[in-house]
Amino acid sequence: MTENATAQTAPGPDLAQGIASTDLPDGGKLLGHVGEEQVLLVRKGAELFAIGAVCTHYSGPLAEGLIVDETVLCPWHHACFSLRTGEALHAPAFSPADCWRIDEHGGKVFVREKQAPTSARPPARSDAPKSIGIVGGGAAGFAAAEMLRREKYQGEIVMLSAEDSAPVDRPNLSKDFLAGNAPEDWLPLRPSEFYSQNAIDLRLGSPVERLDAAAREVRLACGETLRFDRLLLATGAEPVRPSIQGAGDSDVLLLRSLADCRALIERAKTAKRVVVLGASFIGLEIAASLRAREIEVHVVAPEQIPMEPILGREMGAFVRRLHEEHGVVFHLGATASSVNGKTVGLSNGSKIGADLIVAGVGVHPRVELAEAAGLKTDRGVVVDSCLETSAPGVFAAGDIARYPDLISGEPIRVEHWVVAERQGQTAALNLLGARTPFRAAPYFWSQHYDTTIAYVGHAGQWDDIAVEGDIAGRDCLLRYRKGGRTLAVVTIFRNLESLEAEVALERGTIG
């Protein structure tokens, strides 16, 4: 799915013809249309707001979202928009929603035409740096560059990416695109001309091999040396390649980049049976996508219940049943010990024939550059609440950043796409001289066939899981608690409650 997906047929009343003012009480919202376009009408006190009702990320229905102050949160993937300006305030959406002019007279409210885009942002600070370097071309790096220009920063931006493609919607690589339900032109976060039009010097195939943090200087693999006034490290994570006797790199595919996904799709075209190593979110999303291609899928994993350390026993068992209902065969309590031609040997002595092997057994943060530069690291690059590293003027965001979590008070490192994007946005503000703490609750979603699991918060450990609703019936909310305090909430088909949990976690009012 893309930010440009076509909206569905416009529902509700024709707002151009007007509605009674009494139909929209304080705090109320109403979905209508102007012509064929969906419009969400909201009243906050004496003010009325009219905003496009389709999220610019994956076309989620904003009318089913949550109104918080002067914002609306999308129920699908928690994007946040300003009701006043339409600006996409928080990732995963970047494009603004349309805003509409409102007239209220004669006891009626009329919405007839779009307003010209407005920005409440002042020009960038006069003491802003003249040049900013971004090391990494993934979610955090892209979000930072985009926000810098949104903040009206006029200085030099150079984004150094080791990959051969511009930033893409990475979650789609294991979901709709891999399943064959999305074309490749949906994947770029922005078209190629976006970077030149916004004076963002995106250098693909340009890995950085050395960082001098004190001088804020980087040396590229090609030998070129660049110096910047401020730097953002957003080098991301590297998939773990399992060591298996008899298996070469070409025998076991990984999935991280667009190139990886293209290679997997090409091999899948002729595969009849695939072995997926790992029952993590990425491994099981790969399994679901390959089942959509009608390929026989076997999942091999050492745990007895998939994702039990993350989701708990009951939810993990549900995930296993869901995949088994779609034909996935599990080999749990085992690992791959050998590969001999098209036969995968398992640690329990059994063997599986396979045309293709895919590993989804986790990632490790790419911290080698930071470590060699002498930055403080601890299972990631250590940053303060404003995402600044131990080297002044050098920031880190995304999968490599170990930051203080506002919920638990403990330092955490999170490998979630939306977190990386939101950290990139916060880092951009601080690269320009602000001291804005990163205060977003971690959020991710995982798609398995027609079921989406939403996770907000972070519970590395818990001593209690409170279940509301019916997990098997796919209508539930789970609270992960430690010492009586809720650290994370998982939902299935309870989108509004997931949004409410995110807001409560961030405000410290969670039950």
C-alpha positions in Angstrom: 0.0 0.0 0.0 1.1 3.6 -0.6 0.4 7.1 0.5 -1.3 7.7 -2.9 -3.8 4.8 -2.7 -7.2 5.7 -4.1 -9.9 6.6 -1.5 -13.1 4.5 -1.5 -16.5 5.9 -2.5 -17.3 8.9 -0.4 -19.8 8.2 2.4 -21.9 10.3 4.7 -23.7 13.6 4.1 -22.8 16.0 1.4 -21.1 18.7 3.5 -21.2 21.2 0.6 -25.0 21.2 1.1 -24.5 21.7 4.8 -25.5 19.9 8.0 -27.2 21.3 11.1 -24.8 22.8 13.6 -26.5 20.7 16.3 -25.4 17.5 14.5 -21.8 18.2 15.7 -21.5 18.7 19.4 -18.3 19.7 21.2 -15.8 16.9 20.8 -17.9 15.3 18.1 -16.7 14.1 14.6 -18.6 13.4 11.5 -17.6 11.7 8.2 -19.0 13.2 5.1 -18.0 14.2 1.6 -17.5 17.1 -0.7 -17.9 15.8 -4.3 -16.2 12.4 -4.3 -13.7 13.2 -1.5 -14.1 12.1 2.0 -14.0 14.8 4.6 -13.8 14.5 8.4 -15.5 17.3 10.3 -14.5 17.8 14.0 -15.7 20.3 16.6 -13.4 21.4 19.4 -15.1 24.0 21.6 -16.1 26.9 19.4 -13.8 25.8 16.5 -14.6 23.6 13.6 -12.0 21.6 11.6 -12.4 19.9 8.3 -9.7 17.5 7.1 -9.3 14.8 4.4 -10.6 11.6 6.0 -8.1 9.2 4.4 -4.7 8.7 6.0 -1.9 9.6 3.6 0.1 6.6 4.7 -1.9 3.4 3.9 -5.3 5.1 3.3 -6.6 4.3 6.8 -10.0 5.7 7.8 -9.3 8.8 10.0 -13.0 8.9 11.0 -12.4 5.7 13.0 -9.3 7.2 14.7 -8.8 9.1 17.9 -9.1 12.9 18.4 -6.4 14.1 20.8 -6.3 17.9 21.4 -6.1 19.4 17.9 -4.9 16.2 16.2 -6.3 13.0 14.7 -4.6 9.7 15.0 -5.0 7.0 12.3 -6.4 3.7 13.6 -4.4 1.6 11.3 -0.7 2.5 11.9 -0.9 5.4 14.4 0.0 8.3 12.1 -0.9 11.7 13.5 -2.2 14.8 11.7 -2.9 18.3 12.7 -6.6 19.2 12.4 -5.6 22.9 11.9 -3.1 22.5 9.1 -3.3 18.9 7.9 0.4 18.4 8.6 1.5 14.8 9.2 3.0 15.4 12.6 4.2 11.9 13.4 5.3 9.0 11.1 4.5 6.7 9.5 2.7 9.3 7.4 4.7 12.1 5.8 2.3 13.7 3.3 -0.2 16.2 4.7 -3.9 15.7 4.6 -6.1 18.3 2.9 -7.8 20.9 4.9 -11.1 22.5 3.9 -12.7 25.9 4.5 -15.7 25.9 6.8 -18.6 28.3 6.9 -21.1 28.3 9.7 -24.3 30.4 9.4 -28.0 30.1 9.7 -27.7 27.2 12.1 -25.8 25.1 9.5 -22.2 24.1 8.8 -20.9 24.1 5.2 -17.7 22.7 3.8 -17.1 23.6 0.1 -13.5 24.1 -0.9 -10.0 23.1 0.0 -7.7 25.6 1.8 -4.2 26.4 0.5 -1.6 24.5 2.5 -0.3 26.5 5.4 2.7 26.0 7.7 2.9 27.2 11.3 6.7 26.6 11.3 9.0 29.6 11.6 12.2 29.7 9.5 15.1 27.6 10.8 17.1 29.0 13.7 19.7 31.6 12.7 22.4 29.5 14.4 21.5 26.4 12.5 24.5 24.4 11.2 25.7 25.0 7.7 25.9 21.3 6.8 24.4 18.1 8.1 25.5 14.6 7.3 23.3 11.5 7.6 24.9 8.1 7.6 22.3 5.6 6.5 19.5 5.5 4.0 16.7 3.8 5.9 13.7 4.9 7.9 15.5 7.2 10.4 17.8 8.8 7.8 15.0 9.5 5.4 12.7 10.9 8.2 15.4 13.2 9.4 16.2 14.6 6.0 12.5 15.1 5.2 11.9 16.9 8.5 15.0 19.1 8.1 13.5 20.5 4.9 10.1 20.7 6.5 11.7 22.8 9.2 12.8 25.2 6.5 16.5 24.3 7.0 18.5 25.8 4.1 21.9 24.2 4.7 23.6 21.3 3.0 22.1 17.8 3.6 24.1 14.8 2.5 22.6 11.3 3.0 25.2 8.5 2.7 23.6 5.1 2.0 25.3 1.8 1.5 22.2 0.5 -0.3 21.7 0.7 -4.1 18.1 2.0 -3.9 16.5 5.1 -2.4 14.7 4.7 0.9 11.8 2.3 0.6 8.8 1.2 2.7 10.7 -1.7 4.4 7.7 -3.3 6.2 6.2 -4.0 2.8 9.1 -6.1 1.8 7.9 -8.9 4.1 4.2 -8.2 3.7 2.2 -7.2 0.6 5.1 -6.8 -1.9 6.6 -10.2 -1.1 3.1 -11.7 -1.2 2.6 -10.3 -4.7 -0.2 -8.0 -3.7 1.7 -4.7 -4.2 3.7 -3.4 -7.2 7.2 -2.2 -6.7 6.4 1.4 -7.5 4.5 1.5 -4.2 7.7 0.9 -2.3 9.8 4.2 -2.5 9.1 6.5 0.4 9.4 9.3 -2.0 10.0 9.4 -5.8 13.5 10.0 -7.0 13.0 13.6 -7.9 12.0 14.4 -4.3 15.7 14.4 -3.3 16.9 16.8 -6.0 13.9 19.0 -5.6 14.6 19.4 -1.9 18.4 19.7 -2.3 19.1 16.4 -0.4 22.3 14.9 -1.8 21.4 11.2 -1.6 24.5 9.2 -2.4 23.6 5.5 -3.0 26.2 2.8 -2.8 28.3 5.0 -0.6 29.2 3.0 2.6 31.1 4.9 5.3 34.2 3.1 6.6 35.5 5.6 9.2 34.1 8.2 11.5 36.0 10.9 13.3 33.4 12.0 15.9 35.4 14.9 17.3 35.9 16.4 13.9 32.5 15.2 12.6 34.3 13.8 9.6 33.6 10.6 7.7 35.6 8.7 5.2 33.8 6.8 2.5 34.9 3.4 1.2 35.8 5.1 -2.1 38.4 7.2 -0.2 36.5 10.5 -0.2 36.5 12.4 3.1 33.5 14.7 4.1 33.1 17.0 7.0 29.9 18.2 8.5 28.9 20.6 11.2 26.5 18.0 12.7 26.0 14.3 12.1 23.3 11.7 12.4 24.2 8.0 12.6 21.3 5.9 11.3 23.1 2.8 10.1 20.3 0.4 11.0 20.7 -3.3 11.6 22.1 -6.3 9.8 20.2 -9.6 9.5 21.9 -12.5 11.3 23.1 -15.2 8.9 22.9 -18.6 10.6 26.0 -20.8 10.5 24.8 -24.1 9.0 27.1 -26.9 8.0 27.3 -27.2 4.2 25.4 -24.0 3.5 26.9 -21.2 1.5 25.7 -17.6 1.4 23.7 -18.3 -1.8 21.9 -21.2 -0.1 20.3 -19.2 2.6 18.5 -16.0 1.7 18.1 -13.0 4.0 15.4 -10.3 3.8 16.4 -6.7 4.7 16.8 -4.6 1.6 14.9 -4.2 -1.7 17.6 -6.2 -3.4 17.1 -9.0 -0.9 13.4 -9.0 -1.6 13.8 -9.0 -5.4 16.1 -12.0 -5.1 13.7 -13.9 -2.9 10.8 -13.2 -5.2 12.8 -14.4 -8.2 13.7 -17.7 -6.4 10.2 -18.1 -5.2 8.8 -18.2 -8.8 10.1 -21.7 -9.2 10.1 -23.0 -5.6 7.5 -25.6 -4.5 8.7 -25.9 -0.9 10.5 -23.4 1.3 12.1 -23.7 4.7 11.9 -20.6 6.8 14.4 -20.5 9.7 13.0 -18.5 12.6 9.5 -18.0 14.0 10.0 -14.3 14.7 7.7 -11.6 13.3 9.9 -11.3 10.2 10.1 -15.1 9.8 6.4 -15.6 10.1 5.5 -12.6 7.9 7.7 -14.2 5.2 5.9 -17.5 5.8 2.5 -15.9 5.3 3.6 -14.0 2.2 5.0 -17.2 0.6 1.8 -19.1 1.4 0.0 -16.3 -0.5 2.1 -17.5 -3.5 0.9 -21.0 -2.9 4.3 -22.3 -1.9 4.6 -25.1 0.7 6.2 -23.5 3.8 8.0 -25.2 6.7 9.1 -23.1 9.7 12.0 -24.3 11.8 12.6 -22.6 15.2 14.2 -23.5 18.5 11.4 -22.3 20.8 8.4 -24.5 21.6 5.8 -21.7 21.1 6.4 -19.0 18.4 7.2 -15.6 19.9 6.5 -16.6 23.4 9.2 -14.3 24.8 7.6 -11.3 23.1 3.9 -12.1 23.2 3.5 -14.7 25.9 2.3 -18.3 25.7 -1.4 -17.8 24.9 -0.8 -15.2 22.1 2.1 -17.2 20.7 -0.1 -20.4 20.5 -2.7 -18.3 18.7 -0.1 -17.2 16.1 1.0 -20.8 15.6 -2.7 -22.0 15.0 -3.3 -19.1 12.6 -0.4 -20.1 10.5 -1.2 -23.8 10.7 -4.8 -23.0 9.5 -3.1 -21.5 6.4 -1.0 -24.6 5.8 2.3 -23.8 7.4 4.1 -26.8 8.9 6.1 -26.1 12.1 9.2 -27.9 13.3 9.7 -26.4 16.8 12.3 -27.1 19.3 14.8 -27.6 16.5 17.4 -25.7 14.4 18.9 -26.3 11.0 22.1 -28.2 11.4 23.1 -29.0 7.9 22.3 -28.4 4.2 23.0 -31.0 1.6 21.8 -30.0 -1.8 18.1 -29.5 -1.4 17.8 -31.3 2.0 17.9 -29.4 5.3 19.0 -31.5 8.3 17.6 -30.5 11.7 19.1 -30.8 15.1 16.5 -33.4 16.1 17.6 -35.7 13.3 14.8 -35.1 10.9 15.2 -33.9 7.3 13.2 -31.5 5.1 13.4 -31.2 1.3 13.5 -27.6 0.2 13.9 -25.6 -3.0 14.6 -22.5 -1.0 15.8 -21.6 2.5 15.1 -18.2 4.0 16.4 -17.0 7.4 14.6 -14.7 9.7 16.4 -15.3 13.0 16.9 -11.7 14.1 19.3 -8.8 13.4 22.2 -7.1 15.1 22.7 -3.3 15.2 25.4 -1.9 12.9 27.5 -0.2 15.6 31.0 -1.0 14.3 31.4 2.5 12.9 30.4 4.1 16.2 32.5 1.7 18.3 35.6 2.4 16.2 35.1 6.1 16.6 35.0 5.7 20.4 31.4 6.5 20.9 29.8 5.0 24.1 28.0 1.8 23.2 26.1 -0.8 25.2 24.3 -3.3 22.9 23.7 -0.2 20.7 24.9 3.4 20.5 24.1 5.1 23.8 22.2 8.3 23.4 20.5 10.8 25.8 16.8 11.7 25.7 17.5 14.0 22.8 19.2 11.2 20.9 22.7 12.8 21.1 25.6 10.4 21.5 28.6 10.8 23.8 30.2 12.9 21.1 28.6 16.5 21.0 27.0 17.2 17.7 26.7 13.6 16.7 23.3 12.0 17.1 22.0 8.5 16.5 18.5 7.2 15.7 16.8 4.0 14.6 17.8 0.4 15.2 21.3 1.4 16.6 20.1 3.8 19.3 19.9 2.8 22.9 17.8 5.5 24.5 16.0 6.2 27.8 12.4 4.8 27.6 9.9 7.3 29.0 7.6 4.4 30.1 9.9 2.0 32.0 12.6 4.6 32.8 15.2 2.0 31.5 17.5 2.3 28.5 16.1 0.3 25.5 16.9 -0.3 21.9 13.9 -0.9 19.6 14.0 -2.4 16.1 10.6 -1.0 14.9 10.1 0.9 11.7 7.8 3.6 13.1 10.2 4.2 16.0 13.1 4.7 13.6 11.1 7.2 11.6 9.9 9.1 14.7 13.4 9.1 16.1 14.6 10.5 12.8 12.1 13.3 13.0 13.1 14.1 16.6 16.8 14.0 15.7 16.2 16.5 12.9 14.9 19.0 15.4 17.9 18.5 17.7 20.4 18.7 14.8 19.1 22.2 14.3 19.8 23.1 17.9 16.6 22.2 19.7 16.6 20.0 22.9 13.5 18.0 22.2 13.3 14.7 24.1 12.1 11.6 22.2 8.9 10.7 24.0 7.0 8.5 21.6 5.8 5.1 22.9 7.2 2.3 20.7 4.7 1.0 18.2 4.7 -1.7 15.5 2.3 -3.8 13.6 2.7 -7.3 12.2 0.5 -8.7 9.4 -0.4 -12.4 9.2 -2.9 -13.2 6.4 -6.0 -11.2 7.3 -5.0 -10.6 10.9 -2.9 -7.6 12.1 -1.3 -7.6 15.5 -0.6 -4.1 17.0 1.9 -3.7 19.7 2.4 -0.4 21.6 4.9 0.1 24.4 7.9 -2.1 25.3 7.8 -5.0 27.8 11.2 -6.7 27.8 10.0 -8.6 30.9 6.6 -8.9 32.6 5.1 -10.8 35.5 1.5 -10.6 34.4 -0.5 -10.6 31.2 -4.1 -9.4 31.6 -6.3 -10.5 28.7 -9.5 -8.7 27.7 -11.7 -10.3 25.0 -11.1 -13.4 23.0 -7.7 -14.1 21.5 -9.0 -17.1 19.4 -11.9 -14.9 18.2 -9.4 -12.2 17.1 -11.0 -9.6 19.3 -8.7 -8.9 22.2 -6.5 -6.6 24.2 -3.5 -7.8 26.3 -1.8 -5.7 28.9 1.8 -6.7 29.8 2.5 -5.7 33.4 5.4 -5.6 35.7 5.0 -4.7 39.4 1.4 -3.7 38.6 2.4 -1.2 35.9 1.4 -1.7 32.3 4.4 -1.5 30.0 2.9 -2.6 26.7 -0.5 -3.3 25.1 -1.2 -5.8 22.3 -4.4 -5.7 20.3 -6.1 -7.6 17.5 -8.9 -5.6 15.8 -9.2 -3.1 18.6 -7.6 -0.2 16.8 -9.2 2.6 18.8 -8.1 1.0 22.1 -4.6 0.6 20.7 -4.5 4.4 20.0 -5.8 5.1 23.5 -3.1 2.9 25.0 -0.4 4.8 23.1 -1.6 8.1 24.3 -2.0 6.9 27.9 1.5 5.4 27.8 3.0 8.6 26.6 1.1 10.7 29.2 1.8 8.3 32.0 -1.9 7.6 32.7 -2.0 4.0 31.6 -4.0 1.7 33.9 
